[in-house]
Amino acid sequence: MATNECSRFDATVSADGRATLGPQATSLHQAIDANFAAWGAEVGADAMTYPPLVAVGDLTSLDYFDNFPHLASLVAGLDPTRFGADGLADGALTDGAVSSEALAPAVLALPSAACYSSYLALRGTTLGREPIRITTRATCFRREKQYEGLSRLLGFTMREIICIGSREAVLDHLARLKQRVARFIEQVGLPFEVDVAQDPFFDPNGARSTMQKLFPVKEEFLFRGQLAIASVNFHRNFFGERCGIRLPGGSPAFTGCVAFGVERWVAALGAHFRDEVAVTGQALRTADDWVIDPVDINENDRRAG
């Protein structure tokens, strides 16, 4: 498989968007994720790990296939009726692909965001007086028209810090973390802009879309004005309604999350610091919002020889 030349540090990326991280990129990836996970712990978020797959029926209840059909990657087993004495029947496997006729119906999907499972896991619950805060990490998948190095991958790591509660609690959670993200990027020295993005969960012709123009529901931190390395997302009470998550008074809960694309952070740091391992590590170590032990990036580059 051909590789994409837009990789950073010792990472390699296939033309179809699959990344392999070497020792340098792996250690940096782990450190970045650990730092954001520590931010979650500091705001009282519980660390959670969810199943790697999401039920198609659950995603349907969230209007996922109305809003994001182009991103979806479904998981299906092989249809047992297509098995022969020597495995798959003739014609089911050709040119490195299994024909759709040989697949069983897909009832599971790969997630395209980490937060969905958090809301689905709370279905039918009534919250207490205090909001629920969660931090979770997932390998997410998004089908794209084209892929570009670590900046746009088929499969990538997403770290999220999530809040479920009253409108005021969620907005406060997002505002505090938004300030911290901006401060951290400035401390590291990356050039960035903050831009408002569209949220497909809201009907572009409906009242909620009008509300979106008055109060943005999704803001992105864009490295060099182009690459989204973090986002602040206010879902209002959409997931509270769809998942039956209630506030103590019985009204639907509000939700919001701050999300980080970890490979994109590796890409941004590599582009800005020209893949210089020592310089990158120093920039992170000296940032006030780098709260974990000093980053120790493995300087072994397996590509060298």
C-alpha positions as CSV (number, residue, x, y, z in Angstrom):
1,M,0.0,0.0,0.0
2,A,1.4,3.4,-0.9
3,T,2.2,5.8,1.9
4,N,1.2,9.4,2.3
5,E,4.1,11.8,2.4
6,C,2.4,14.2,4.9
7,S,3.3,12.0,7.9
8,R,5.1,13.5,11.0
9,F,8.0,12.3,13.1
10,D,8.4,8.5,12.5
11,A,4.7,7.9,11.6
12,T,3.7,6.4,8.3
13,V,0.2,6.6,6.8
14,S,-1.2,4.5,4.0
15,A,-3.1,6.1,1.1
16,D,-6.4,4.8,2.6
17,G,-5.9,6.6,5.9
18,R,-4.4,3.9,8.2
19,A,-1.5,5.2,10.4
20,T,1.4,3.4,12.0
21,L,3.2,5.3,14.7
22,G,6.8,4.6,15.4
23,P,8.5,5.1,18.9
24,Q,8.7,8.9,18.6
25,A,5.1,9.4,17.5
26,T,3.8,6.8,19.9
27,S,5.4,8.4,23.0
28,L,4.2,11.8,21.9
29,H,0.7,10.5,21.2
30,Q,0.6,8.8,24.7
31,A,1.8,11.9,26.5
32,I,-0.6,14.3,24.8
33,D,-3.6,12.0,25.5
34,A,-2.4,11.6,29.2
35,N,-2.2,15.4,29.6
36,F,-5.8,15.9,28.4
37,A,-7.0,12.9,30.5
38,A,-5.4,14.7,33.5
39,W,-7.4,17.8,32.7
40,G,-10.5,15.7,32.9
41,A,-9.5,14.3,36.3
42,E,-8.9,17.9,37.6
43,V,-12.5,18.9,36.8
44,G,-13.8,15.7,38.5
45,A,-14.4,13.6,35.5
46,D,-14.6,9.9,35.9
47,A,-12.5,7.9,33.5
48,M,-14.6,5.5,31.5
49,T,-14.0,2.9,28.8
50,Y,-16.9,1.8,26.6
51,P,-17.3,-1.0,24.0
52,P,-15.4,-0.4,20.8
53,L,-18.6,-0.9,18.7
54,V,-22.0,0.8,18.8
55,A,-25.3,-0.8,17.9
56,V,-26.8,0.4,14.7
57,G,-30.2,0.6,16.5
58,D,-28.7,3.0,19.1
59,L,-27.2,5.2,16.4
60,T,-30.5,5.3,14.6
61,S,-32.2,6.6,17.7
62,L,-29.7,9.5,17.6
63,D,-30.5,10.3,13.9
64,Y,-26.9,9.3,13.1
65,F,-27.7,7.9,9.7
66,D,-29.7,11.0,8.7
67,N,-26.8,13.3,9.6
68,F,-23.6,11.4,9.1
69,P,-24.2,8.5,6.6
70,H,-21.1,9.5,4.7
71,L,-18.9,8.8,7.7
72,A,-20.3,5.5,8.8
73,S,-18.3,2.3,8.9
74,L,-20.4,-0.8,9.6
75,V,-19.3,-4.1,11.0
76,A,-20.7,-7.3,9.6
77,G,-19.8,-11.0,9.8
78,L,-19.8,-13.4,7.0
79,D,-23.1,-15.0,6.0
80,P,-22.9,-18.7,7.0
81,T,-24.9,-19.7,4.0
82,R,-22.0,-18.6,1.8
83,F,-19.6,-21.1,3.5
84,G,-18.4,-24.0,1.5
85,A,-16.4,-27.1,2.4
86,D,-13.2,-25.1,1.9
87,G,-14.3,-21.8,3.5
88,L,-16.0,-19.0,1.6
89,A,-17.8,-20.1,-1.5
90,D,-16.2,-19.3,-4.9
91,G,-16.7,-15.7,-6.0
92,A,-17.2,-14.3,-2.5
93,L,-13.6,-13.1,-2.2
94,T,-12.1,-11.4,-5.2
95,D,-9.3,-8.7,-5.6
96,G,-8.8,-8.5,-1.8
97,A,-12.4,-7.7,-1.0
98,V,-15.4,-9.7,0.2
99,S,-18.5,-9.2,-1.9
100,S,-21.5,-7.6,-0.2
101,E,-23.6,-10.7,-1.0
102,A,-21.4,-12.8,1.3
103,L,-22.0,-10.5,4.3
104,A,-24.6,-10.9,7.1
105,P,-26.7,-7.9,8.0
106,A,-24.7,-5.3,9.9
107,V,-26.0,-4.6,13.4
108,L,-22.9,-2.9,14.7
109,A,-20.9,0.1,13.7
110,L,-17.5,1.7,14.4
111,P,-17.9,5.0,16.4
112,S,-17.1,8.3,14.7
113,A,-17.1,10.2,18.0
114,A,-16.2,9.1,21.6
115,C,-19.1,10.8,23.4
116,Y,-22.0,8.8,21.9
117,S,-21.4,5.8,24.2
118,S,-21.4,8.0,27.3
119,Y,-24.9,9.2,26.6
120,L,-26.2,5.8,25.5
121,A,-24.8,4.3,28.7
122,L,-26.9,6.8,30.8
123,R,-30.2,6.0,29.0
124,G,-33.3,6.2,31.2
125,T,-31.4,7.7,34.2
126,T,-32.3,10.6,36.4
127,L,-29.3,12.7,37.5
128,G,-28.7,14.0,41.0
129,R,-28.1,17.6,41.9
130,E,-24.5,17.6,40.6
131,P,-23.6,17.1,36.9
132,I,-21.9,14.0,35.7
133,R,-18.5,14.5,34.2
134,I,-16.7,11.8,32.2
135,T,-13.5,11.5,30.3
136,T,-13.1,8.8,27.7
137,R,-10.9,7.8,24.8
138,A,-12.0,5.9,21.7
139,T,-10.6,4.9,18.4
140,C,-13.0,6.6,16.0
141,F,-13.6,6.0,12.3
142,R,-14.7,8.4,9.6
143,R,-14.9,7.6,5.9
144,E,-13.5,10.5,3.9
145,K,-13.2,11.3,0.2
146,Q,-9.4,11.5,0.7
147,Y,-6.9,11.2,3.5
148,E,-3.9,13.3,4.4
149,G,-1.2,12.1,6.7
150,L,-2.1,12.3,10.4
151,S,-4.3,15.2,9.7
152,R,-7.1,13.2,8.2
153,L,-7.3,9.5,8.9
154,L,-9.8,6.7,8.5
155,G,-9.1,5.6,12.1
156,F,-7.9,8.0,14.8
157,T,-7.9,8.6,18.6
158,M,-10.4,11.0,20.2
159,R,-10.1,12.1,23.8
160,E,-13.2,13.8,25.3
161,I,-14.1,15.5,28.5
162,I,-17.9,15.4,28.8
163,C,-20.5,17.0,31.0
164,I,-24.1,16.0,31.5
165,G,-26.3,18.1,33.7
166,S,-28.2,21.5,33.8
167,R,-27.7,24.0,31.0
168,E,-25.7,26.3,33.4
169,A,-23.4,23.4,34.5
170,V,-22.6,22.3,31.0
171,L,-22.0,25.8,29.7
172,D,-19.7,26.5,32.7
173,H,-17.8,23.2,32.0
174,L,-17.3,24.2,28.3
175,A,-16.3,27.8,29.0
176,R,-13.6,26.8,31.5
177,L,-12.1,24.2,29.3
178,K,-12.3,26.4,26.2
179,Q,-10.2,29.0,28.1
180,R,-7.7,26.2,29.1
181,V,-7.4,24.9,25.5
182,A,-6.7,28.4,24.1
183,R,-4.2,29.1,26.9
184,F,-2.4,25.8,26.4
185,I,-2.1,26.3,22.6
186,E,-0.7,29.7,23.2
187,Q,1.8,28.4,25.8
188,V,3.1,25.8,23.3
189,G,3.4,28.4,20.6
190,L,1.1,27.0,18.0
191,P,-0.6,29.5,15.7
192,F,-4.4,29.0,15.8
193,E,-7.8,30.5,15.2
194,V,-11.2,29.7,16.8
195,D,-14.0,29.2,14.3
196,V,-17.7,28.3,14.5
197,A,-18.7,25.1,12.8
198,Q,-22.1,23.6,11.8
199,D,-23.6,20.9,13.9
200,P,-25.5,18.5,11.6
201,F,-27.7,17.3,14.5
202,F,-29.7,20.5,14.1
203,D,-32.1,21.0,11.2
204,P,-30.7,23.9,9.1
205,N,-34.2,25.2,8.5
206,G,-35.5,24.8,12.0
207,A,-35.7,26.9,15.1
208,R,-32.6,25.3,16.6
209,S,-30.6,26.3,13.6
210,T,-31.6,29.9,14.3
211,M,-30.6,29.5,17.9
212,Q,-27.2,28.2,16.7
213,K,-26.5,31.5,15.0
214,L,-27.1,33.3,18.3
215,F,-25.1,30.8,20.4
216,P,-22.7,28.6,18.6
217,V,-23.0,24.9,19.4
218,K,-19.7,23.9,18.0
219,E,-16.4,25.8,18.0
220,E,-13.1,24.5,16.6
221,F,-9.5,25.4,17.4
222,L,-7.8,25.5,14.0
223,F,-4.1,25.0,13.8
224,R,-2.9,27.6,11.2
225,G,-6.5,28.3,10.5
226,Q,-7.1,25.0,8.8
227,L,-6.6,21.8,11.0
228,A,-9.1,21.3,13.8
229,I,-7.1,20.0,16.8
230,A,-9.8,20.5,19.4
231,S,-13.5,21.4,19.5
232,V,-16.0,22.6,22.0
233,N,-19.5,21.1,21.5
234,F,-22.8,22.1,23.2
235,H,-25.5,19.6,22.3
236,R,-28.2,21.5,24.3
237,N,-30.7,18.8,25.4
238,F,-30.7,16.7,22.2
239,F,-29.0,13.7,23.7
240,G,-31.0,14.1,27.0
241,E,-34.2,13.9,25.0
242,R,-33.1,11.0,22.8
243,C,-31.6,9.0,25.6
244,G,-34.1,9.8,28.3
245,I,-31.5,11.3,30.6
246,R,-33.4,13.5,33.1
247,L,-32.6,16.3,35.5
248,P,-34.1,16.0,39.0
249,G,-37.1,18.0,38.0
250,G,-37.8,15.6,35.1
251,S,-36.7,17.8,32.1
252,P,-34.1,16.5,29.7
253,A,-30.5,16.9,30.6
254,F,-28.1,19.1,28.7
255,T,-24.8,17.7,27.4
256,G,-21.5,19.1,26.1
257,C,-18.0,17.9,25.4
258,V,-14.5,19.1,24.6
259,A,-12.8,16.8,22.1
260,F,-9.2,16.4,21.1
261,G,-8.0,14.6,18.0
262,V,-4.7,13.2,19.3
263,E,-3.1,12.3,16.0
264,R,-3.9,15.8,14.8
265,W,-2.0,17.2,17.7
266,V,1.0,15.1,16.7
267,A,0.6,16.4,13.2
268,A,0.4,20.0,14.3
269,L,3.4,19.8,16.6
270,G,5.4,18.0,13.9
271,A,4.5,20.7,11.3
272,H,5.3,23.6,13.6
273,F,8.5,22.2,15.2
274,R,9.7,20.5,12.0
275,D,9.6,17.1,13.5
276,E,12.3,18.1,16.0
277,V,11.8,15.8,18.9
278,A,13.8,17.7,21.5
279,V,12.3,21.1,20.6
280,T,8.7,19.6,20.7
281,G,9.3,18.1,24.1
282,Q,10.7,21.4,25.5
283,A,7.7,23.3,24.2
284,L,5.4,21.0,26.0
285,R,7.4,20.8,29.2
286,T,7.5,24.5,29.7
287,A,3.7,25.0,29.2
288,D,2.0,25.8,32.5
289,D,-1.0,23.6,31.4
290,W,1.2,20.6,30.8
291,V,0.3,18.9,34.1
292,I,1.7,15.4,33.8
293,D,5.3,14.3,34.4
294,P,7.8,15.8,31.9
295,V,7.3,14.4,28.4
296,D,10.0,12.0,27.4
297,I,9.7,11.4,23.7
298,N,11.5,8.4,22.4
299,E,14.2,9.7,20.0
300,N,14.6,6.3,18.3
301,D,13.5,6.7,14.6
302,R,13.0,3.3,13.1
303,R,13.1,4.8,9.6
304,A,16.7,5.7,10.1
305,G,19.2,3.2,8.9
